[in-house]
Every structure is written in structure tokens, then in C-alpha cells.
Amino acid sequence: MIYREFGKTGIKVSILGFGAMRLPMKEINGTNVVDEDLSIKIIQRSFELGVNYIDTAYGYCNHQSEIVVGKALKGWRKKVYLSTKSPIWNIEKTEDYRRILEEQLKKLDVDYIDFYHFHSLSWQSFQDKVLKLNLIEEAIKAKEEKLIKHISFSFHDKPEFMKKIVDEAEIFETVLCQYNLLDRSNEESIDYVVKKGVGVAVMGPVGGGRLSDFPYLMNVFKEKYKTPVEIALKFVFTNRNVSVALSGMNSFEMVEENAKIASSGEFLNETEIKLIEKIIKERRKTGEIPCTACKYCLPCPQNIPIPNIFFLFNQYILLGSERYKNAYTQIGNKEKDERKKGDACIECGQCEEKCPQKIKIREEIKKIHKIFSS
């Protein structure tokens, strides 16, 4: 495993991090719950292979992720850095910050959190919540009391606002943002904050799974690389400004494959990156929707499976296979399948308010329904 300096924190982190947002689930009495035993084994296998950074959050996996991550850390706490996040949308008054932090410490069953993020920060929420409610002061107090070791933020907004937040609040030691070969919009801002000593962690290095099946890439690189995932991860690792890339690994196979890639030390060269740029430019002409399947848009009041529909559409336009179109027509057709197709959208707009990618969901859902119903 390769390790890199994490900004000015004095810490070296594995370039591959474990993202605990997509832990394996199972159904018990009609309810989806995390498969704890399997998840813990998968997480600990990543530790055995050298991963020393794990990231979770308050609401991940139906609020169960932190509990499972805490259990997986037993016996590994001194070797692995723990990252989680403060759900700022749940903070209405200053004291909520500390109350929720203490709740998370109990769920994780730890004495401290290494990297505590203001979750999904935008310029607006930075001003309306972090500054107005004096949450920076609360974070500093928590750090002084050794409940958290490093003050961080995860970022979902226009790239220029990442720079503004870092300039405005010099307490931030690391940032978590999206970056992959399909979305390089944060590249310049990443370079800017790194020069200011801020460590950069990346989410969505494989585009929320979109890059796991990318035939165009394999047609070009099949002689050198085995899978699109290998190319996608190596693209992110090639950027020396990235200290750690989080992968939402939910199987032993994914852990083994990704750890091998992160240990190879062989990344992409300039010629390959330029070729990828050309391929991506062609792909964008297809009208792909930049959904990362984060599921922040859910639940939909009409029970429309938004991320699933976007996935089916993206695969359809990439591969041209009718099976994705057929899969859409089957939504809501089976017994106990209460999901609805895109024509059930009442345009309430709740999904768009929560979408980190700022996708025009209502417009896209209607467009997809029209295409798939023809």
C-alpha cells in the first residue's frame, strides 16, 4: 500500500480509503439493515491490506454505518484513522453540534474522532450554519478537549467556493470533495487548497460506480489495464494533490482488487490522460447524467427510485442494450414492489434541493420516462 502526507496534519494516509456509505445490506422482517458480520470482515480485510483511513457519516446506511464501523475498529483503533461527519442540516442551534458529536462517539464506541467534517458544506450552509451558529468555535472546543483531532469539511458546491471556505476559515485541515475522470471540476481548487496546507480526500473516484462498466475505456486500454475501475482509480492516484481516495467497497473482491491497484505504484502517464480526456469528451455527447448514486435525493415522496433510474439510463445510452430499458418498464410491476416510474413525479423539487450534483432531476426523470416508454 502506498501512503501520502495528508496536508499539514503530520499524518500519512493510505491512498486508498474505505468509504462506509455502501456497506452490504440484507432484509430482516421487511427492513433493510447492514449485514454486520459481513461488513466487519470486509472492512477488517481492507485494514489487513494496508488501508488506514475509513470514512463514515451520521446518516449512512440508514444511520447504521457508524455503529458497524465502530465494531470493525475493535483491535485496529491505533492503526486506523477514523473520519465521520457532523450533519449540519440537523443543527438548528449551537449546542446541537456538541450533542450530535457525543451521540456519534457513543455509536462509534470511541473516545475521539480523527477527522470530523462539517458534512456536505456549501457556501450557503457555511454562512447560514457554520458562521451564524458559531460552529467553528464549537469545533475548536471539541478539539481542545481531544474529542476530535482534526477539523475538516466535505464539499458539495461550485469549485470556487471551496477556495473561499478555506480562505475564510483557516482552521480547516482537510477537505473531502468529488473528483474522478468524469468530473474534474474541482481540480484547480484542489491544487489551491493543497498549496495552503489542506489535505485532500476524494469521494467518488469511480463515479459512484458509473465507471465500473465503461466499454470505451477498455476498448482503448485493454492491452494494459484489466478493468475500468483500475483506470479510474489510477487516474485519481496520479494526481499527487490527492492524499486518499475513498472507495465504497462492499465485497471482498472489491477490497482485494482496489488494494492491489493502490499498491502497484504504477499510475497513468500524460499520454494516457490526454487520451482519456478525448474519450470523456465524446462520452459527454451522449447526454449522460452525472449521478453518483449517493441517494441524498431519497426518499422521494412518490417512491420514485431516482438513482436507479439514472443508472439504467446511463447504461442504456452507453451500451445501447434494451435490457436496461426493459428493467425500467418492470419498476412497480412485481408484487411488493411499491416503486413508481418517472411519470409519477409531482415536481415537488425536494430531490433537487438535496442533490449534491445539482442535477435537474425533475426534467431528467420526465425525459427518461418518455424515452423508455416509447
Residue pairs with C-beta under 8 A, 6 or more apart in sequence:
1 14
1 15
1 16
1 49
1 50
1 51
1 52
1 259
1 262
1 263
2 14
2 15
2 237
2 262
2 263
2 265
3 12
3 13
3 14
3 15
3 52
4 12
4 13
4 15
4 240
4 242
4 243
4 244
5 11
5 12
5 199
5 243
6 12
6 13
6 174
6 199
6 201
6 243
6 244
7 173
7 174
7 194
7 197
7 198
7 199
7 200
7 243
8 173
8 197
8 198
8 199
9 150
9 173
9 174
9 199
11 81
11 199
13 52
13 53
13 81
13 199
13 201
13 243
13 244
14 50
14 51
14 52
14 53
14 244
14 262
15 237
15 242
15 243
15 244
15 245
15 262
16 46
16 50
16 51
16 233
16 244
16 245
16 247
16 258
16 259
16 261
16 262
17 51
17 53
17 54
17 55
17 83
17 201
17 244
17 245
17 246
17 247
18 43
18 46
18 51
18 53
18 54
18 55
18 246
18 247
18 249
19 55
19 203
19 246
19 247
19 248
19 249
20 43
20 54
20 55
20 56
20 60
20 61
20 65
20 68
20 69
20 248
21 55
21 56
21 57
21 60
21 61
21 65
21 248
21 294
22 61
22 248
22 249
22 250
23 34
23 35
23 39
23 42
23 60
23 61
23 64
23 65
23 68
23 250
24 34
24 35
24 38
24 39
24 42
24 250
24 251
25 32
25 33
25 34
25 35
25 61
26 32
26 33
26 34
26 35
27 33
32 62
33 62
33 64
34 61
34 62
34 64
34 65
34 67
34 68
36 68
36 71
39 68
39 72
39 250
40 68
40 71
40 72
41 252
42 249
42 250
42 251
42 252
42 255
43 54
43 68
43 69
43 72
44 72
44 76
45 252
45 255
45 256
46 54
46 249
46 255
46 259
47 76
47 79
47 80
49 255
49 256
49 259
49 263
50 259
50 262
50 263
51 80
51 259
52 79
52 80
52 81
53 80
53 81
53 83
53 201
53 244
53 246
54 69
54 72
54 73
54 80
54 81
54 82
54 83
55 83
55 84
55 115
55 176
55 201
55 246
56 65
56 66
56 69
56 82
56 83
56 84
56 85
56 108
57 65
57 66
57 84
57 85
57 87
57 117
57 119
58 66
58 84
58 85
58 86
58 87
58 90
58 100
58 104
58 119
59 87
60 66
61 68
66 84
66 104
66 107
66 108
67 107
67 108
69 82
69 84
69 108
70 107
70 108
70 109
70 110
71 109
73 80
73 82
73 108
73 110
77 110
81 114
81 115
82 108
82 110
82 113
82 114
82 115
83 113
83 114
83 115
83 116
83 117
83 152
83 176
83 201
84 104
84 108
84 113
84 115
84 116
84 117
85 116
85 117
85 118
85 119
85 120
85 154
86 97
86 100
86 101
86 116
86 117
86 118
86 119
86 135
87 100
87 119
88 118
88 119
88 120
88 121
88 125
88 129
88 130
88 135
89 119
89 120
89 125
90 96
90 100
91 97
91 100
91 129
91 133
91 135
93 133
94 133
94 134
94 135
94 138
97 133
97 135
97 138
97 139
97 142
98 138
98 141
98 142
101 113
101 116
101 142
101 147
101 148
102 147
104 113
105 111
105 112
105 113
105 147
111 146
111 147
112 146
112 147
112 148
112 149
113 147
113 148
113 149
114 148
114 149
114 150
115 148
115 149
115 150
115 152
115 173
115 174
116 139
116 142
116 148
116 150
116 151
116 152
117 152
117 153
117 154
117 176
118 125
118 126
118 129
118 130
118 135
118 139
118 152
118 153
118 154
119 153
119 154
120 154
120 155
120 156
120 296
120 356
121 130
121 153
121 154
121 155
121 156
121 157
121 165
122 155
122 156
122 157
122 161
123 157
123 158
123 161
123 164
123 165
124 157
126 161
126 165
126 168
126 169
129 135
130 136
130 169
136 151
136 169
136 171
139 148
139 151
139 171
140 151
140 171
142 148
143 149
143 150
143 151
150 173
150 174
151 171
151 172
151 173
152 172
152 173
152 174
152 175
152 176
153 165
153 172
153 175
153 176
154 175
154 176
154 177
154 203
155 161
155 162
155 165
155 175
155 176
155 177
155 178
155 186
156 177
156 178
156 356
156 357
159 185
159 186
159 188
159 189
160 189
162 175
162 177
162 186
162 189
162 190
162 192
162 193
163 189
163 192
163 193
165 172
166 172
166 175
166 192
166 193
166 196
166 198
167 196
172 198
173 197
173 198
173 199
174 198
174 199
174 200
174 201
174 243
175 193
175 198
175 199
175 200
175 201
176 201
176 202
176 203
176 246
177 186
177 189
177 190
177 200
177 201
177 202
177 203
178 186
178 202
178 203
178 204
178 292
178 356
179 186
179 187
179 190
179 202
179 203
179 204
179 205
179 236
179 239
179 242
180 202
180 204
180 205
180 206
180 207
180 211
180 232
180 235
180 236
181 207
181 211
181 231
181 232
181 235
181 236
181 276
181 280
182 207
182 210
182 211
182 280
182 283
182 288
182 290
183 204
183 207
183 290
187 239
190 200
190 239
190 241
190 242
191 241
193 200
194 200
194 241
199 243
200 241
200 242
200 243
201 242
201 243
201 244
201 245
201 246
202 236
202 242
202 244
202 245
202 246
203 246
204 246
204 292
205 232
205 233
205 235
205 236
205 245
205 246
205 247
206 212
206 229
206 232
206 233
206 247
207 232
207 292
208 291
208 292
208 293
208 294
209 248
209 293
209 311
210 288
210 291
210 292
210 293
210 311
210 314
211 217
211 228
211 229
211 231
211 232
212 227
212 228
212 229
212 232
213 228
213 315
213 318
213 319
214 228
214 231
214 232
214 318
215 318
215 319
216 279
216 282
216 283
216 318
217 228
217 231
217 276
217 279
218 225
218 227
218 228
220 275
220 279
221 231
221 272
225 231
225 234
227 257
229 257
229 258
229 261
230 257
230 261
231 268
231 276
233 245
233 247
233 258
233 261
233 262
234 261
234 266
234 267
234 268
235 267
235 268
235 273
235 276
236 242
236 245
237 245
237 261
237 262
237 267
238 267
238 268
238 273
247 254
247 258
249 255
249 258
268 276
283 318
286 317
286 318
287 317
288 314
288 317
288 318
289 310
289 313
289 314
289 359
289 364
290 357
290 359
291 306
291 307
291 310
291 311
291 314
291 357
291 359
292 356
292 357
293 307
293 310
293 311
294 307
294 356
295 307
296 354
296 355
296 356
297 306
297 307
297 350
297 351
297 352
297 354
297 355
297 361
298 305
298 306
298 307
298 351
300 306
300 350
300 351
301 346
301 348
301 350
302 340
302 344
302 345
302 346
303 338
303 339
303 340
303 344
304 339
304 340
304 341
304 342
304 344
304 345
304 365
305 331
305 339
306 351
306 361
306 365
308 331
309 328
309 331
309 341
309 342
309 365
309 368
310 359
310 364
310 368
312 324
312 325
312 327
312 328
312 368
312 372
313 324
313 328
313 364
313 368
313 371
313 372
315 321
315 324
316 324
316 325
316 372
325 372
328 341
328 368
328 372
329 372
329 373
331 337
331 339
331 340
331 341
332 338
332 339
332 340
332 341
341 369
341 373
342 365
342 366
342 368
342 369
342 372
343 366
343 369
343 373
345 362
345 365
345 366
347 362
349 362
351 361
351 362
352 358
352 359
352 360
352 361
352 362
355 361
